[in-house]
């Protein structure tokens, strides 16, 4: 409802606790809502850097890249996240659904 205020709160949380991954994801979401996708990608990438084994960080980064129509990067990021999500069928299905759309846009076949 108030993305500017929310972004400010997430930034304060990041300053207070630089390793708190949810604050980076929230800040990234706010940036996209505010029409600042480059800043959003910055926050999502920071979340991936802090939690590279957590599939959701890769998912948010991948979705951000999709929204920016950066198909090749989105495919790479989402493929990595899908690999990490292999033990979670629901999360894996989320990745697979987005990957199918990305690959349709790219007109590139998926792995065989």
C-alpha positions in Angstrom: 0.0 0.0 0.0 2.9 2.3 0.8 5.9 0.9 -1.1 8.1 3.9 -0.4 7.6 3.6 3.3 8.1 -0.2 3.1 11.3 0.2 1.1 12.6 2.6 3.7 11.8 0.0 6.5 13.5 -2.8 4.6 16.6 -0.6 4.0 16.7 0.1 7.8 16.5 -3.6 8.5 19.4 -4.2 6.1 21.5 -1.6 7.8 20.7 -3.1 11.2 21.1 -6.7 10.1 23.0 -7.0 6.8 22.6 -10.8 6.6 18.8 -10.7 6.9 17.8 -12.1 3.5 14.0 -11.4 3.8 14.8 -7.7 4.0 16.6 -7.9 0.6 13.7 -9.8 -1.0 11.2 -7.3 0.4 13.2 -4.3 -0.8 13.5 -5.9 -4.2 9.7 -6.3 -4.4 9.2 -2.7 -3.4 11.6 -1.5 -6.0 9.7 -3.3 -8.7 6.4 -1.9 -7.5 7.9 1.6 -7.6 9.1 1.1 -11.2 12.8 0.8 -10.2 13.7 -2.7 -11.6 17.4 -2.2 -11.7 17.4 -1.5 -7.9 15.1 -4.5 -7.5 17.6 -6.7 -9.3 20.4 -5.3 -7.1 18.5 -6.4 -3.9 17.5 -9.8 -5.4 21.1 -10.5 -6.4 22.3 -9.5 -2.8 19.8 -12.1 -1.5 21.2 -14.8 -3.8 24.7 -13.8 -2.7 23.7 -14.2 1.0 21.7 -17.4 0.6 22.9 -19.2 -2.6 21.4 -22.5 -1.5 17.9 -21.1 -0.9 15.7 -21.6 -4.0 13.4 -18.7 -3.3 16.3 -16.2 -3.6 16.9 -17.5 -7.1 13.2 -17.5 -7.9 12.8 -13.8 -7.0 15.9 -12.9 -9.0 14.6 -14.9 -12.0 11.1 -13.3 -11.8 12.7 -9.9 -11.7 14.8 -10.7 -14.8 11.6 -12.0 -16.6 9.9 -8.7 -15.8 12.8 -6.9 -17.4 12.6 -9.3 -20.4 16.2 -10.4 -19.8 15.3 -13.9 -21.0 18.7 -15.5 -21.2 19.7 -14.4 -17.7 16.3 -15.4 -16.4 16.7 -18.9 -17.9 20.1 -19.3 -16.3 18.9 -18.1 -12.9 15.7 -20.1 -12.9 17.4 -23.2 -14.0 19.8 -22.9 -11.1 16.9 -22.4 -8.7 15.0 -25.3 -10.1 18.0 -27.5 -9.4 18.0 -26.3 -5.8 14.3 -26.9 -5.5 14.4 -30.5 -6.7 13.4 -31.8 -3.2 10.4 -29.6 -3.0 7.8 -30.6 -5.6 5.6 -27.4 -5.2 8.5 -25.1 -5.5 10.0 -27.1 -8.4 6.7 -26.8 -10.2 6.8 -23.0 -9.8 10.2 -22.9 -11.4 9.2 -25.2 -14.2 6.2 -23.1 -15.0 8.2 -19.9 -15.3 11.0 -21.6 -17.2 8.5 -22.9 -19.8 7.3 -19.4 -20.4 10.8 -18.0 -20.6 11.9 -20.7 -23.0 8.8 -20.0 -25.2 9.8 -16.4 -25.3 13.4 -17.3 -26.2 12.3 -20.0 -28.6 15.0 -22.2 -27.1 14.3 -25.8 -26.1 14.9 -26.8 -22.5 17.4 -29.5 -21.5 16.6 -33.0 -22.7 
